[in-house]
Amino acid sequence: MHFTELNLAPQLLEALEACGYDVPTPIQAQTIPALLAGRDVIGSAQTGTGKTAAFVLPALQRLAAQPALPPRHRMVSAPRVLVLAPTRELAQQVAEQVVRYGQRLRVTSVCLYGGAPYPVQNRQLQRGADFLVATPGRLLDHIERGRVDLSRLEVLVLDEADRMLDMGFIDDVERICALTPATRQTVLFSATYAGAIGRLAAKLTRDPVRVDIRAEQAAPVAIEQRVHFVDDRSHKYRMLDHLLADVGMRQSIVFIATKRDAEALAVKLQGEGHAAAALHGDMNQYERNRTLNDLRRGGVRTLVATDVAARGIDVPGLTHVINFDLPRQAEDYVHRIGRTGRAGATGIAVSFANHAERGTIRTIERFTGATIPAHVIPGLEPRVRASAPAAQPRRPAYGKPAGGRSGAPAHSRGGRPGDFQRKYGRDR
């Protein structure tokens, strides 16, 4: 199938051609026809599978096909399409795609998120916004100030709805939805439909089309996954230094558990001559934008980030993702490694794990349906070996936990006794 078979407007096809896109991904091929037919959609797909274009393209086509009504008041913006996103990074990424795909259409768009100055956003809203992308909290602020009117909304998109609920936005989302017309078209993307998400989806959608792109259905993502077993944090540092010295590593994101550790590791890497920078939730919007722009321009080769960067960052030059600390949830692992190997490119995802974290690796493997081979770097072998040989091509048979039958001392799982608890048991 080609995009020309999806009945998209010529202007959108021209924009897609300019972007180098020819064949839709599975999520796009299933979602776009349903949305163009006016149906509500509940969808699920892995990161990096083209989910954003799946809802942005039909929304832009609707805007291009139907003339907008004159605004009721020039100081109030009445968007026809609203995308709610959980984080400012994801909101910015969606807004960039709207501009990219709508470059040949006369469509105005605005992106609203916390941390940005209100006067700038107020001026943008005054000029009008056909397509509005926003985080829930900042959107409610503008609604309460009388800057945004949702009474004429035609399309409502909840992107990564599960993430919004996890972040405590359920009340804000329900308040926003209550301000929109019952006749709107609704699109909801979520990694899970259980519990509160299922109830919210049933409440907001009407006879929805379900689009569920499982891992085995998704377009192949060329990401080579590896796990390196380590003895302690010092071993991780030596391993990281070795990986960053590889000339084949153009740019990388190193994921770490806490904000404090992100700053400390970035400073350590800078002191060793690496072009590194930190990205975490305590940084203000100006600092975050500056860091991301430096990364996109190539001024930063290694970004040390907490999970705030796992979703919504799209940098074509990223060749490696390194999990310095394993994520707490397998789903977060998928979003982390999805920062590389995007748009047909190849990528490498490396995870550091002490031997007590073998269970976490197995959980990730079950979730992704893929084996993560164990690798060993000559000269940096762990003192405690897994029972399976290194770089096993299929599922590694991990050994017994340290301190078990192998006879290894219990403290080899993470350095001195208590280090693991002190380091990972707080400040998540």
FENKAPE-V728740 format. One line per field, one symbol per residue. phi: phi as a letter, one per 20 degrees, with the letter a starting at -180 (. if undefined). psi: psi as a letter, one per 20 degrees, with the letter a starting at -180 (. if undefined). burial: 1 if it has 16 or more other C-alpha atoms within 10 Angstrom, else 0. A space follows every 50 residues. Layout:
phi=???
psi=???
burial=???
This chain:
phi=.dgfeemefgffffffffenecdffgfffeeggfffenefcdcbaffndn ffffdfffffffffedffffffbfededfeccdecfcfffgfffffffff fefddececcddbfneffgffffffffnbfcddbegffffgfffemecce fdfdcdddelffffffenegffffffffeeffefecccdbfbdelfffff fffedclfeeccefgfefggdfdedbcdecebffffffffffffffffef bbddecfcfffffffffffffeneedbdbbfeefffffffffffffenfd ecddcefgefcndccgefecccefdfffcffffffffffdmelnfebcdd cebfffdgfffffffffemcfdfedcegncfffeeffefflffdgfefff ggneffnffgfffanfgnffffedeblf
psi=qrhiijkqqhhhhgghhhijpgpqrghghhgghghhijqqpoqpqqqjjk hghhhgghghhghhhpqqqqqhpiippnqhppppqhqhghghgghhhggg hjhjqmpqqqppqqiqpghghghghhiqohoppqqgghghghghjkhpoj ijphpppoplhhhghhjkjgggghgghiiqqiiqpppppqhqjrchgggg ghhhqolqppooorgihqppomoppqpppqgahhhggggghggiipiing qqpopqgqgghggghggghghjjqnqqqpriiqrhgggggghhhghijhp hopoqaihjhpjpnohiohqpongpqrhqhhhgghgiiirkqlirrrppp pppriijhhgghggghgikqpoqpqpppikqqhoqqhqqqkphappnqaq qqichijqqhiihkbqpiggghgijrk.
burial=00100101101111110000000111111111111100111111111111 11111111111111000000000011111111111111111111100110 11000011111111000000110111011111111111110110001111 01111111111111100011011001100100011111111010001001 10011101101110000110101011111111101110110011000010 11111111101110111010000111111100001001001100110101 11111111111111101111111111100101111111111100001111 11111101011101000100111111000011011100011000010111 1110000000111110000100000000
